[in-house]
Amino acid sequence: MKVDILTREYPPHVYGGAGVHVEELAKVLAERIDVTVRAFDGPRESEAAQHDGRGSLRVIGYDVPTELDGDNAAIRTFGVDLQMANDVDSELVHAHTWYTCLAGRMAQLLHDIPLVITAHSLEPFRPWKREQLGGGYNLSSWAERDAYEHADRIIAVSGGMREDILAAYPNVDPNKVVVVHNGITLADFETPAPDDAGWAVFDRYHIDRDKPTLLFVGRITRQKGLPYLLQALHFVDPDIQVVLCAGAPDTPEIGKEVKEAVARLNEERGNIIWIEEMLPKHELNALEHGCDAFICPSIYEPLGIVNLEAMACGLPVVATATGGIPEVVVDGVTGYLVPIEQKHDGTGTPTNPERFVHDLADAINEMFADPQRAKDMGERGRERARDKFSWESIADQTVAVYRSVLEERAAQHE
């Protein structure tokens, strides 16, 4: 079997959960089938096929056409999509995120092959992206909707995401939407050796390893809920050190909002360390092993791979009970789920922001009030990540989806 995977992110240019997903999925799929990854951000070093006897992995990168320099971000995206669609040469095309929806849909039509889409997020539930894309948000929404309504199969990364897909796109046949969770490679999250270079991150940012420490990892975007966390921290025990790995703001406006909020926190309580750079994996791994709990205040999260990564490092998790998060974090067992009532206007905004902020603070304080209980939760979280979310299992499920789609297409052409 030969499959083309289309993605915005792929190493060395990975900035979010979707990129991590594609990187890990492609790796394990290539042990089973022939995979070509087509990605944004220019040529890659590994453009030659790599065979292991059963499958192969080839990576091809694309630049935005120079003629589109300075144009709207959605138009530049479509410029890459056109190149991808033209080059697809497989039995099936698998698109990830709105960035490649147009490429997947065009490849489906151009080459008469099935289209599979993995839903990591949905444009109708991210209206704040209009701040980032302007009128391009109308284009990204159109490309996503058209692809979803014509896809041969849609893979939802959680049951919550499946419900969101059917709510956002009522024309989609429910029988075409299947759940295959995100995964984790547990070996990538082993405790670093004492002399591992990753531990240098603590000294570089003056993080006190003797203090109880809460960790946040995520982009500065509305959906990650960082502004709510920054409000909640005013009500969190000031002896708790907070490390914020938060960068890549969607807009200058939210970047400014976060900067001002962090400054107020440092004046009032201190113990806030803000890391704006994208840390290399070995340093992030050391950070996750060196902290005591993980916080995920997202107001929109189809699954939340960051929670899985934290659990794989043995961290207990405090997370919002929204989207697919409750399918990962077990309340009272691997962490605490923070209740939230949300507006049904596509934004996910809490209907009672003040209550949500205080509930976040209460859950954080409760987590740190009993260190042994928190440690036990972290151990159970690691076991859950190992037993329920291995990439090997997810690759097998994904190949099964491919086979079912190809069999359907073959039957239609008989």
Secondary structure, DSSP 8 states (H G I E B T S, - for coil): -EEEEEES-BTTB--SHHHHHHHHHHHHHTTTSEEEEEESSS--S--S-EE-SS-EEEEEE----GGGTTS-HHHHHHHHHHHHHHH--SSEEEEESGGGHHHHHHHHHHHT--EEEEES--GGG-GGGHHHHTTHHHHHHHHHHHHHHH-SEEEESSHHHHHHHHHH-TTS-GGGEEE----B-GGGG----TT-GGGHHHHHTT--TTS-EEEEEEESSGGGTHHHHHHHGGGS-TTSEEEEEEE--SSHHHHHHHHHHHHHHHHHT--EEEE-S---HHHHHHHHHHSSEEEE--S--SS-HHHHHHHHTT--EEEES-TTGGGTS-BTTTEEEE---B-TTTT--BSSHHHHHHHHHHHHHHHHH-HHHHHHHHHHHHHHHHHH-BHHHHHHHHHHHHHHHHHHHHHHT-
